[in-house]
Amino acid sequence: MKSTLIFFIFFVTISVHGQINHYWTNQFGAKSTLLGGAVVGNVRDNSSIFYNPGGLAFIENSSISVDGDAVYLDIIKHKNAAGDGINMDNTTMELIPSAISGTVKDKKRPWLTLNYAILSHNVSKTTFNAKNSGIDDVMSDNPGDENYLGTYNFSNDSRDDWLILGRGYRVNERMGIGISTIVSFLSQTQSEKYNISTYVEANEGEVNELGYNINETEFRFNNVGLMFKIGWSYQFDKLRIGANITTPRVSIFAVSRGYINRNNQVSVPPYTEFPKKKAFNIEKVPVQYKSPWSIDVGASYPISKKGIGYLTVAYFSKIDKYNQLKDPIALNEPEEVLQPNEDDFSAVFQAHKSIVNVAVGFEYLLNEHFSILTGFRTDLNYIDLKQLDLDYGYVPTFSNYDLYHASAGVHYTNKKITMNLGLITGFGSSKNNQQLVDLTDPKDENLLLGGIDDNVDSSFLRVGVLVGVTFSFLKSEQ
C-alpha cells in the first residue's frame, strides 16, 4: 500500500532574469525594443551599434545616452517536471538593467562616426525545487513497506555583459557601412541535484537507512569572447533597407576558466555492501562557449502618411555538439563509473539548431514630437535535443519552449531628450517534454528512481513595463 505526501514548492523572488536558450529575449534601446527589434533596416540612434552598425553613418550629432530600466513579471510553470503530479514553478519580478551608449562625431571627417556601448545582453536567475515523500514497498530484499524521501534542486545564475565599440562610414548620402567589435564577459553558475533515500524506523526513534541515490552537479565558469558585427544600410526616398552579419564567438582561453564538481553515489542492491561511486572535482579548466553565425536583413517603409512599417528577419546557424570543457577530463577510476561512457560523465555538452526569427514593428506619427510604437517578434528556442542525450554527460538546459514577444508604447522626442513608455509581453509553451527526474514510485531496480516519462508541459508568461530615457549631453557643430 502506498501513502504519498507531495510538497509543491513555489518561489517568489526579486531578481534580474532572462530566458536561456533564446537569442532574442532581451533587446537594446527603448524605442527599438517597443518596435519589436525590427529596426535593422532603419535605425539612426545609438542602438545602431547593436542592430546594424551601418546605421551609425547616418547619426548627425555627438551624444551620450542612458537608457532606462524595464520591470517584468515572469511566470514559469513545468507540470510533472519531477514526476507525475510534482510541478515546478517560478514567479520572478525582474529588472532589466540600463545601458550606456554614446556617439562621437569627427568635425574634420563628418562622414565618420565612432560609437560605444556598455550593456547587459542577458541576465538570468532561476530556481526550482521539488520534494516528495511517502511509504511503499521500495526495497525488494526487505519485507514490508519502507519510508522514502526524494528532493530535487535546480538553479541557474548567469550574466552576459557586452562592451561594444562601433565605427560607421558614410559612403554617400544614401549608403552607410559600419562594424561593431563586441567583447562579451559571460559568467554562469548552474547546479542540479537530486537526493533520494529509503529507510525504516527502528527502536526509540532511530532510523535505519536502507539505500540512497545522490546525484549532484555544480558548473560555473567565466568566459571572455570576441565577436564582430558588420553592417550595411541604404536609404531610398521612402524605403530604407539594411543588413548585417555577426561572426561566431571566439573564446579567449587565457581569461576563460571554469569549475565543475560532479558526484554520483548509489547504495541499493546489488551495490548495498559496496556502494557505487563516481565523482570528480576540477578547477581552472579552460572553458569555451560558442555562438552562431547570424545574418539579419531588414526594411522600413511608410505605409501611410503617418505610419511606418518595420520588418527584420534573422538567421542563426547550427552549432554542432561540443564539450564546453576545452580539454577532455579523464577519470582516474573508470571501473567505478555507472554510465557506459566514462568521458560523458566528465563533459558539459551544448548543441544549437539553426533557427530563423522574425520581427515586425509599426510606428504611427501623431505629430513632430509624439508617436505610437508597436512590435512583435518570434524568439525560437535554439537547444538541439536531437544532438544531445540528457542521460549522458551534463547538459546545462532547462527550458525548450519557443517564445513570442509583443510590445506597445509611446515615444516622445525633442532636441534634448527622448522618452519611451510602453508595455511588454512574452509567452510560450511546450508539451510532452522529458522529465528532469521522477521522485514518484521509487524502486530499487531503478536505483530508487521512477520511470522517466515525456509528459512535462511547460509554459512561460511575461508582463512588463518599459521606461526609457535618453539624454543628449553633447552636440557637435554642423
N, C-alpha and C positions, 0 to 999 in steps of 0.2 A: 504494500500500500504506500502510495506516495503522498507526502504532505509538503507543499512548497510555499515559501514566502518570497515574493519578488519585491525588491526595492528598486523603484524608478527614481533616479536622481536627476533633478532639474536645476541647471545652473543659470544664474543671472549675474553677469559680470560687467564691469565697465572697462573697456579696453579698446585699443585700436585693432582693426581687423580687416582682412581682405581674403578673398577666396583663393586658395591654392588650386593648381591645375587649370587655371584660366589666364589668358593673356590680356583680356580687355576689361577686367573687373573695375579697375580704377583708371580714371582719365586725368589729364593735366590741363589746368586753365578753366576758370569758371564758365566762361561763355562757350568754349569748345565742349565742355562736359555736358552743358544743357542742350547742345546741338547733337548729342549722342556720340561725339568724337568724329563726326562725319565731315571733317574740315580739311582733309589732305589736299583737296583741290583749291581751297580758298581760306588760307589762314594768314593774317597780316599782323599778328601781335607776337608777344614773346613766346607764346606756346608753339610757334613755328619750329623752334628748336627740337620739340618733341614729336610733332606730327609730320612736318615737312620742312626741312631746313632751306629748301628752295624759296619758301615764302619769306625768309629773313631778308632777302634782297629788296623787298618792297616796303620794309619798315623805314619811315622817314626820319624819325626823331630818336635821340638817345633817351632812355628811361630806365627807371628801376621799379619793379612791380613786386607787390606782396599779395599773393592770392590767399583768400580766407579759408576757413575750415568748413567741412561738411560733417554733420552729425547724423548717424544712421542707427536704425534699429534692425538687427538681423535676427531672424528666427530660423533655426536649422533643426530638422527632425529626421531621425533614422529609425523607422519602425522595424522591430525584430532584429536589430543590429547585433545584440549579444545573445540571441536565442529567441524562440517563439514567445512573444509577449513581453520581452525585455527591450524597451525602447531607449534610445539615447538622444536627448535633445539639448540644444544650446540656444539661449537667448542672450544677445550681446548688444549693448549700447556702444556705438563705435564713433571714434573721432578720427577722421582722415586729416593728417597734418597739412599745414600750409606749405607753399613753395615760394622760393625767392628766385626771381629771374630779372635779367636786365639786358639792355641793348646799348652798344656804344657805336656811334657813327663817326666815321673819319671825315672831318671837314675838308681835308685836301683830296680825299678819294671818296666822294659820296656814293659811289656805286658799290662800295664795300660795307658790310655790316658785321660786327662782332657781337655775339650773344652768349650769355651764360645762364645756367640754371642749377639750382640745388633743390631736389625734390625727393619725396618718399614715394618710390614707384609702387611698392607693395608693403603692407604691414599686416600681419596675421597673428591672431592669438585665439586658440580654440581649445576647449577642454571637454571631454566626455568621460563619464564614469557609469558603471553599472554593477549591480550586486544581486546575487541570487543564493538562497539557502533553502534547505529542506531536509526531508528524511526519506530514504529509499534504499532498496537493496542494490548497493553500488558495487561492493566487493564480492566477487563470486566465491572466494575461498573463506569468507566469514559468514556464518549463519545469521539470518535475520537482517534487519534494516540498519543502516548507518546514517549518521548526520553528514551533510556535506555543505560546503561554503565555497562560492566562487565569486571573484571580483575581477573587474576589467577597468583599466585606466588608459586613456589616450590624451596626449596633449601635444600641441604644436605652437611654437612661438617663432615667427620668422620676420625678418625685416630686410628690405632691399632699398638702399638709398643711392641715388644717382647724382653724380657731378657731371654736368654736360657743358662743353664748350662748342659753340657753333660759329660758322663763318658763311656769310651769304655774299654772292656776287651777282650784280645786276648786269646781264649781258646786253640788254637794251630795254626800252621802255615797256616791253611786253613779257620778257623772259628773265627768270632768275634761277640760279643754281646755288646749292649750298651743301655743306657737310657738317654733321654733328659728331663729335667724339665723346663717347659715353664711358665713364668709369663707374662701375657698379660695385657697391660694397654690400654683399649679401651675407647675412648671418641667420642660422636656423638651429633650433633645438627641438627635437621631436623625441618623445618617449612613448612606449607602448608596453603594457604589462598585463598579464593575467595570472592569477594565483588561485588554484583550485585544490581543495583538500577534503578528505573524508576521515571521520573519526567516530569513536563511540565513547560514551561517558562511563567512566569506571567508578569505583567506590569513592565516597567522600568528595564528590565533585571533580575528581581528576578526569583528564581527557587522554585517551589513548589514540594517537594518530595512526591511521592505517595506510594512508597513501597521500601523495601530493603530486601536483604538476605545476611548476613555476616556469614561466617564460617571460623574460623582460629584455627590452632593448632600449638603449638611450643613444641617440646620434646627434651630435652637434658639430657645427663647422662654421668657419668664416671663409668666404671666397671673394677675392677681388678679380673682377673680369673687365675686359675691354671690348667695346662694340663700336661700330661706325654706322651712321645713317647718312645716306647720300640722297639728296632730293632735287627735284626739278619742278618749276612752277611756270605756268604760262597763262596770260590773260588776254582774251579777245575783247571785243567791245562789251559783250554781256557775259559770255561763257568764260569761266575760269577752270583750269584743269591742273592737275599735279600728280606726281608720283614719287615714291621713294623706295629705296632698298636698304634693309638693315642686315648687317652681317652677323653671323653667329658669334656667340660669346667666346672669347679666348681667356682662359683662366691663367692668372699669374701665380704660379705654384709657389714662388718664394714667399708669398704672404697669404697662401690659401691652405689652411690646416684644419684638421678635424679630430674629433674624439669619438670613439664608438665603444660601447660596452654591451655585450650580449651574453645572456645567461639562460640556460635551459636545464632544469633539473626535474627528473621524473622518478618517483618511487611508487610503482604499482607492479603487480605481478606481470611478467616474471622478473621484474627488477627490484623487488622489495628488499632482498638481502643485500644486493649490491646495486644501489641506485645509479641510474644512468645520468651522466652529467656532461654537458659541453658548455664551455664558457671561454671568452677572451675579452681582454680589455687593452686598448691601444690608444695612445695619444700622439698628437702631432703628425698624423698621417696626411700626406698630400691629398687634397680633395679637389675634384673637378665638378663643374656644373655647366651644362650645355644649354644653349638657346638656339632656336632655328634661324635659318634664313627667312626673311619676311619681305613681301612685296606689297605695297599699298598703292592704290590708284584712286583718285577722287575727282569730283567735279562739282561746281555750283552754277546755278543758272536762275535768273529772275523769271519766275513762272507767272507773275502778275506785276502790276505797277508797284506794289508794296511787299510782295512776297519773294523770297529767295529759297530755292531748294538746294539741299546738300546731299551728296552721296559719296560713300567710301567703301571700297571692297579691299580686303586684306587677305593674303595667302601666307600661311605659315608652313614651312616644310617639315617633313618627317625627321625624327631623331631616332636612330636605331638604339636598341637596348644597350646600355652601358653601365659600368660599375662606377659609382661616384668616388670610391676609393681608388685613386690612380694606380697604386701598386698593389697587386693581389697579396692577400694575407694568408699565409699557410698556417694551419692549426698544428700544434705540436703533438696532439694525441688523437689521430683520426679514428682510432678504434672506439672512441667514446662518442662519436657523432651519431645522433639519432637519424638525421636526414641522410638520404642516399649520397648526396654530393657534399663533401666537407667544405669545398670552396664556396658553395652557396651560402652557408651559414655566416661566413665572414665577408659578405658582399652586400652592398646597398645599390639596388637596381633602379634605373629610371628608363623610360621609353616614352616618346611623344609621337602621336599620329599627326599626319598633315590635316590641317583644317582651313576653312575659309569663313571669315567673319564679315558681316555686312552692317553698315551703319547708315542711317538716313536722318536728316535734320531739316527743319523749316524755320525760317526767320520772317516775321511779319513786322514791317516798319510802321510804327504808329506815328512818329514824327522824327525830327532830326536827333532827338535825344533818347527816345524810348523805343524798344522793340520787344516783341514776344518771341520766345525761343522754345522749340520742342525738338525732341530727338528720340531715336530708338536704335538699339544695336543688339546684335547677337554676340554671345560670349561662350563659344563651344568649349567643352572640356577636352583637353589635349592628351590626357593619360591614355596610353595604349595598352589595354589589358590583354590584347591578343599576343603581345610580345612578352608580357610579364606573367609570372606564375606566383600568385600570392602565397603559395605553400612553401616556397623555397627562397632563401635569401631574405633580405628585408626590403620591402617596397614602401617608401615613405609617402603614402597617399591615404586619403580617407573618403573623399567625395568623387563621384563620377557622373554627376548630372550636368547638363548644359544650362547656361544661364541666359536670360534676356533682360535688358535694361531699357527703361523708358524714363523720360525726363521732360519737364516743362518749367518755364520761369520767365522772369522779366529782366531785361538788360537796359541799363542806363549809362550814358556816356556824355562827357563834356571834355574840355581841353585838359583838365587837371585830374579828373577822377573817373573811374569806371566801376560800376556796381552791378552785381548779379544776385538775384534771389530766386530760388526755384525748389521744386520737389523732385526727388529721385526715387525710383522704384526698381527693384530687381526681383526676378523669380525664376524658379527652375525646379524640376523634379525628375526622378528616375525610378524605375521599378525592377524587381527581380534581380537585385544585386546580391553578391556573395556576402554572407555574414562574416563579421570580423572574428567572432568567437561564438561558441554555443555553450552557455552556462547552464542549460537545462538538460535533464535526462543523462546525468553523468554515468559512465560505465567504465570498469577497469580495462576492458579490452580495447577501449578507445582512449586510454590514457586520461580518464576522468572527464573527457570532453563529450559533448553530444555530437550529433552529425551536423556538419556544416551544410546549410541549405542556401539556395539562391532565392530568398524571399524577403530581402530588405527593400523597403520602399522609402526613398529619401526625398526631402523637399527643402527648398530654400526660399525665403521671402525677405526682401529688404524694403524699408520705407525710410526716407531721409529728407533732410533739409540742407540745401547748399547755399552758403552765403559767401560771396566772393567780392573782394575789393582790390582794385589795382590803382596805385598812386604813381603818377609820373612826376618824379622829382627833378629830372633834368631835361633840358630841351636844347637841341643844337640850333645854331643859327643857320637859316636856309638862305 
